[in-house]
Amino acid sequence: MRTGADARIMGDTIAKIRDMRPVVGLTSRTVRLRATASPRLAETLARGYVEAVERAGGLALMLPNTGPERAGDYLDRIDALILTGGDDPHPRLFGEQPHPKLEAVDERRDLLEIELARGARARGMPLFGICRGIQILNVACGGGLIQDIASQAPRAIGHSQTTIGDQLWHEVEVAPKSLLERLVGGSPLRVNSFHHQACREAGEGLVATATAIGDGLIEALEDPGAPFLLAVQWHPEVSEATGDEASRALFAGLVAAASSN
């Protein structure tokens, strides 16, 4: 028969096991609250990111959009980083003027995420970029962006799908012997697609390890010299929720890398 002391010991043991889960920092999106007399801002994060991290065995922690000077403080407290989706990166960050089709931008978030990406890369911290995340990673490494696919790459396939988000939209070609291939298997890989911008060329130290079948636009970037640095143009946190095995493998790979980092 278990005593009260036994129960406390067991509870402490369970707590310690839970504390061993790697902490995955997720960048957030700043939105303006409408139901107030004066403008107020709020940090938001789609629940799909959190649930995907937790199902993979990690502990999700939202990182608010404070100034870039806080990047190091955040990185000190996490084991892995996810750059999440959201607004367009400001073109001044890659030396261009805004295109007429440029959508909403948030330079405060841009600057923080660039510092986070550079800092995580310098530390060898596992890093996973999603949609906007692949774009901000590429900019942080000196690469450029196509600001509007429809007008600047008119022969491209449709990258803004017209079906609901949990349906897969087009196929990508996965590079052999890449981290992405090790995680999800060979080509072709079907993905969803919710973007009007794309990486123009890979930034310094990055290589394209997936391209869209039909137009060759970059769909994944990696740093082959890093323990785990992968970014994709699609939204695996959406398809992960429906049980898509390839999507779940991406988050599982990140958390596993964070656990051994």
C-alpha positions, 0 to 999 in steps of 0.5 A, spaced: 500 500 500 502 506 497 503 511 503 503 519 502 510 519 502 510 514 496 505 519 492 509 525 493 515 521 491 512 519 485 509 526 483 516 529 484 518 524 479 513 525 474 514 532 474 522 531 473 520 527 467 515 532 464 521 538 466 525 534 461 521 536 455 525 540 451 523 548 450 521 550 443 520 557 442 515 560 437 515 566 434 508 570 435 504 575 431 502 582 433 495 584 432 491 590 434 485 589 438 479 592 436 474 592 442 478 598 445 477 605 445 485 606 444 489 602 440 492 596 444 496 590 441 496 583 442 501 577 441 498 571 438 500 564 436 496 559 432 494 553 436 496 548 431 504 550 432 503 549 440 499 542 439 504 540 434 510 541 438 506 538 444 504 532 440 512 531 438 514 531 446 516 538 446 514 544 451 511 550 447 513 557 449 511 563 445 516 569 444 513 576 444 515 581 439 520 585 443 526 589 440 531 585 437 536 586 443 532 581 447 533 575 442 539 573 446 535 572 452 530 568 449 535 563 446 538 562 453 531 560 455 529 555 450 532 548 446 529 549 439 526 555 435 521 555 430 520 561 426 512 561 425 508 564 419 505 571 418 506 577 414 511 579 409 518 581 411 519 588 409 523 588 402 528 594 405 531 588 409 534 585 402 535 591 399 529 592 395 523 597 394 516 595 396 512 592 390 505 594 389 503 587 391 506 587 398 502 585 404 502 587 411 509 588 414 511 588 421 519 591 422 519 590 429 517 582 428 522 582 422 528 585 426 527 580 432 526 574 428 532 576 424 536 576 430 533 570 433 535 566 427 542 568 426 543 567 434 540 560 434 544 558 428 551 561 431 549 557 437 548 550 433 540 551 436 535 546 432 531 551 428 525 550 424 522 555 419 515 555 417 512 559 411 514 566 413 519 563 417 523 560 411 523 567 408 526 571 414 531 565 415 533 566 408 533 574 409 537 573 415 542 569 411 543 574 406 538 571 401 532 575 397 525 574 396 520 574 390 515 579 393 509 577 389 509 570 385 503 572 381 506 578 378 514 577 378 514 569 376 508 569 372 509 562 369 509 559 377 504 554 379 498 557 384 501 557 391 495 560 394 491 554 394 483 555 394 481 549 398 481 548 405 487 549 409 488 541 411 488 539 404 494 538 400 495 542 394 501 541 390 507 536 390 515 538 391 521 535 389 525 533 395 533 533 394 536 526 396 540 525 402 538 531 405 535 532 412 528 533 409 529 526 405 531 523 412 525 525 415 519 525 410 522 520 405 523 521 398 519 525 392 514 527 391 511 530 397 505 533 397 504 539 401 499 545 402 500 552 400 498 559 403 504 564 400 504 569 395 512 570 396 518 565 395 525 565 396 529 568 390 536 564 392 538 561 398 542 565 403 549 564 405 550 557 407 543 555 406 541 550 400 535 548 397 533 541 398 525 542 396 523 545 390 515 546 387 514 541 381 512 545 376 516 551 377 522 550 381 521 555 386 524 554 393 520 550 398 525 548 403 532 550 405 537 547 410 544 548 412 548 542 411 553 544 416 548 545 422 545 539 427 538 541 425 536 547 421 530 546 416 525 551 413 519 549 409 515 554 405 508 550 407 504 549 413 506 543 416 502 545 423 496 545 419 497 538 416 500 535 422 493 536 425 490 531 420 495 526 422 499 527 416 505 523 417 510 527 413 508 533 417 509 530 424 516 527 422 518 534 421 516 536 428 518 530 431 525 531 428 526 538 431 524 536 438 529 530 438 534 534 436 532 539 441 533 533 446 540 531 444 542 538 443 
